[in-house]
């Protein structure tokens, strides 16, 4: 029988290395733990995170799914899996996993926001908007969710509500680049070109190197 205390101490050592950015050293110890306990769900999950951080997201997904096969309802396993799937553009599966997370823990705003992002990418704008509203209900100061909601409402051509959402977001965060982009897009849709230019200029003053904003402003000036 392997020494359980030794396995735990090795895992703790690896976590400290992982947290300090020493990914290779951490991965080596996670693998050593798995050589002793092949079904150690924590080691599988953490090795998956190292793989993701090392630019190997496909391996990360395999490892985290193995961990979930052993511990199916671990929230942090599910949440990290969903985020990696979303980053890889596997939005349909990401939506499924975020919904699993919400069933287990329905009161976390970030999960609803990330669910909304995935739904938006699938062009499912109505459910995306609802996910963002759920995030805002849980955290009324969540400026990113307001920004994402505004972008989705623009897609739905609900421009008046999108404008209200943008103005509310600016009350929370007056230097939110994305909100000024959204405002510019709303004014552009409404053919209020001076206001659109002002909004895009404000966005550029915050982040001057985003080509899309310069392109949008150039179209209006043209």
C-alpha positions in Angstrom: 0.0 0.0 0.0 1.3 3.5 -0.8 1.8 5.8 2.1 -1.3 8.1 2.0 0.4 10.8 4.0 3.4 10.8 1.6 1.0 11.1 -1.4 -0.7 14.1 0.2 2.5 15.8 1.1 3.8 15.3 -2.5 0.6 16.7 -3.9 0.9 19.7 -1.6 4.5 20.2 -2.7 3.4 20.1 -6.4 0.6 22.6 -5.7 3.1 25.1 -4.3 5.3 24.7 -7.3 2.3 25.1 -9.6 1.2 28.2 -7.8 4.7 29.7 -8.1 4.7 29.1 -11.9 7.1 26.1 -11.9 4.9 24.1 -14.2 7.4 21.4 -15.3 8.4 20.6 -11.7 4.8 20.5 -10.6 3.8 18.3 -13.6 6.6 15.8 -12.7 5.3 15.4 -9.1 1.6 15.2 -10.2 2.7 12.3 -12.5 4.6 10.7 -9.7 1.5 10.8 -7.6 -0.5 9.2 -10.4 2.1 6.5 -10.8 1.3 5.6 -7.2 -2.5 6.4 -7.3 -3.7 6.3 -10.9 -7.2 7.3 -9.9 -6.2 10.3 -7.8 -8.8 12.8 -9.2 -7.0 15.9 -7.8 -3.7 15.0 -9.4 -5.4 14.3 -12.7 -7.3 17.7 -12.6 -4.2 19.6 -11.6 -2.0 18.0 -14.2 -4.8 19.0 -16.7 -4.5 22.6 -15.5 -0.7 22.4 -16.0 -1.2 21.1 -19.5 -3.6 23.9 -20.3 -1.2 26.5 -19.0 1.6 24.9 -21.0 -0.4 25.3 -24.2 -1.8 21.8 -24.5 -5.5 22.3 -24.0 -6.5 19.1 -25.7 -4.5 17.1 -23.2 -6.0 19.2 -20.4 -9.5 18.3 -21.5 -8.6 14.5 -21.5 -7.1 14.7 -18.1 -9.9 16.7 -16.5 -12.5 14.4 -18.0 -10.6 11.5 -16.5 -10.8 13.3 -13.1 -14.5 13.8 -13.5 -14.9 10.1 -14.3 -13.7 9.5 -10.8 -15.3 12.5 -9.1 -18.2 13.5 -11.3 -19.6 16.5 -9.4 -16.5 18.3 -8.5 -17.4 22.0 -9.2 -13.9 23.2 -9.8 -13.2 20.3 -12.2 -16.4 21.1 -14.2 -15.8 24.9 -14.2 -12.2 24.6 -15.4 -13.3 22.1 -18.1 -16.0 24.4 -19.3 -13.6 27.4 -19.5 -11.0 25.4 -21.5 -13.7 24.1 -23.9 -14.9 27.7 -24.4 -11.3 28.9 -25.0 -10.9 26.2 -27.6 -14.1 27.2 -29.3 -16.0 24.1 -28.4 -19.0 26.2 -27.4 -21.8 23.6 -27.5 -20.0 21.3 -25.0 -19.0 24.3 -22.9 -22.6 25.3 -22.6 -23.5 21.8 -21.4 -20.8 21.8 -18.8 -21.6 25.3 -17.6 -25.3 24.2 -17.1 -24.0 21.3 -15.0 -22.1 23.8 -12.8 -25.2 25.9 -12.5 -27.3 22.9 -11.4 -24.7 22.2 -8.6 -24.0 25.9 -7.7 -26.7 28.3 -9.0 -25.5 31.4 -7.3 -22.2 32.3 -9.0 -22.4 35.2 -11.4 -19.2 34.3 -13.4 -20.7 31.0 -14.5 -23.7 32.7 -16.0 -21.5 35.2 -17.7 -19.3 32.5 -19.2 -22.4 30.6 -20.2 -23.7 33.7 -21.9 -20.4 34.2 -23.8 -20.7 30.6 -25.1 -24.3 31.0 -26.2 -23.5 34.3 -27.9 -20.8 32.5 -29.9 -23.4 30.0 -31.0 -25.6 32.9 -32.1 -28.2 31.9 -29.5 -28.7 35.6 -28.5 -31.9 35.3 -26.5 -30.6 32.7 -24.1 -27.3 34.5 -23.9 -29.0 37.7 -22.9 -30.9 35.8 -20.2 -27.6 34.3 -18.9 -26.1 37.8 -18.6 -29.2 39.1 -16.8 -28.9 36.2 -14.4 -25.3 37.2 -13.8 -26.3 40.8 -13.2 -29.0 39.8 -10.8 -26.5 37.9 -8.7 -23.9 40.7 -8.9 -25.4 44.1 -9.8 -21.8 45.6 -10.1 -20.6 43.1 -12.7 -19.6 45.5 -15.4 -18.4 42.7 -17.8 -21.8 41.1 -17.7 -23.4 44.5 -18.5 -21.0 44.9 -21.4 -21.7 41.4 -22.8 -25.4 42.0 -22.4 -25.2 45.2 -24.4 -23.4 43.5 -27.2 -26.0 40.8 -27.3 -28.9 43.3 -27.3 -27.2 45.0 -30.3 -27.4 41.7 -32.1 -31.0 41.5 -31.2 -31.6 45.1 -32.5 -32.9 46.0 -29.0 -30.9 49.3 -29.2 -32.8 51.3 -26.6 -32.3 48.6 -23.9 -28.6 48.2 -25.1 -28.1 51.9 -24.5 -29.6 51.7 -21.0 -27.3 48.8 -20.2 -24.2 50.7 -21.4 -25.1 53.8 -19.4 -25.6 51.6 -16.3 -22.2 49.9 -16.9 -20.4 53.3 -17.2 -21.8 54.2 -13.7 -20.0 51.1 -12.4 -16.8 51.4 -14.5 -16.2 54.7 -16.4 -13.1 53.4 -18.3 -14.7 50.2 -19.7 -13.3 49.9 -23.2 -15.9 47.5 -24.4 -18.8 49.6 -23.3 -17.6 52.6 -25.3 -17.2 50.2 -28.3 -20.8 49.1 -27.8 -22.0 52.7 -27.5 -20.2 53.5 -30.7 -22.0 50.5 -32.4 -25.4 51.6 -31.1 -24.9 55.2 -32.3 -23.7 53.8 -35.6 -26.8 51.7 -36.0 -28.9 54.7 -35.2 -27.0 56.8 -37.7 -26.0 59.2 -34.9 -22.5 59.5 -36.3 -21.0 62.3 -34.2 -21.9 60.5 -31.0 -20.5 57.2 -32.5 -17.2 58.9 -33.3 -17.0 60.3 -29.8 -17.6 56.9 -28.3 -15.0 55.2 -30.5 -12.5 57.9 -29.7 -13.1 57.3 -26.0 -12.5 53.6 -26.6 -9.3 54.3 -28.5 -8.1 56.5 -25.6 -8.4 53.5 -23.3 -7.0 50.9 -25.7 -5.4 52.5 -28.8 -4.3 49.3 -30.6 -7.6 47.6 -31.4 -8.0 47.6 -35.2 -11.7 47.0 -35.3 -12.5 50.2 -33.5 -10.3 52.3 -35.9 -12.0 50.5 -38.8 -15.5 51.3 -37.4 -14.6 54.9 -36.9 -13.0 55.1 -40.4 -16.3 53.8 -41.9 -18.2 56.6 -40.3 -15.7 59.3 -41.3 -15.8 58.0 -44.9 
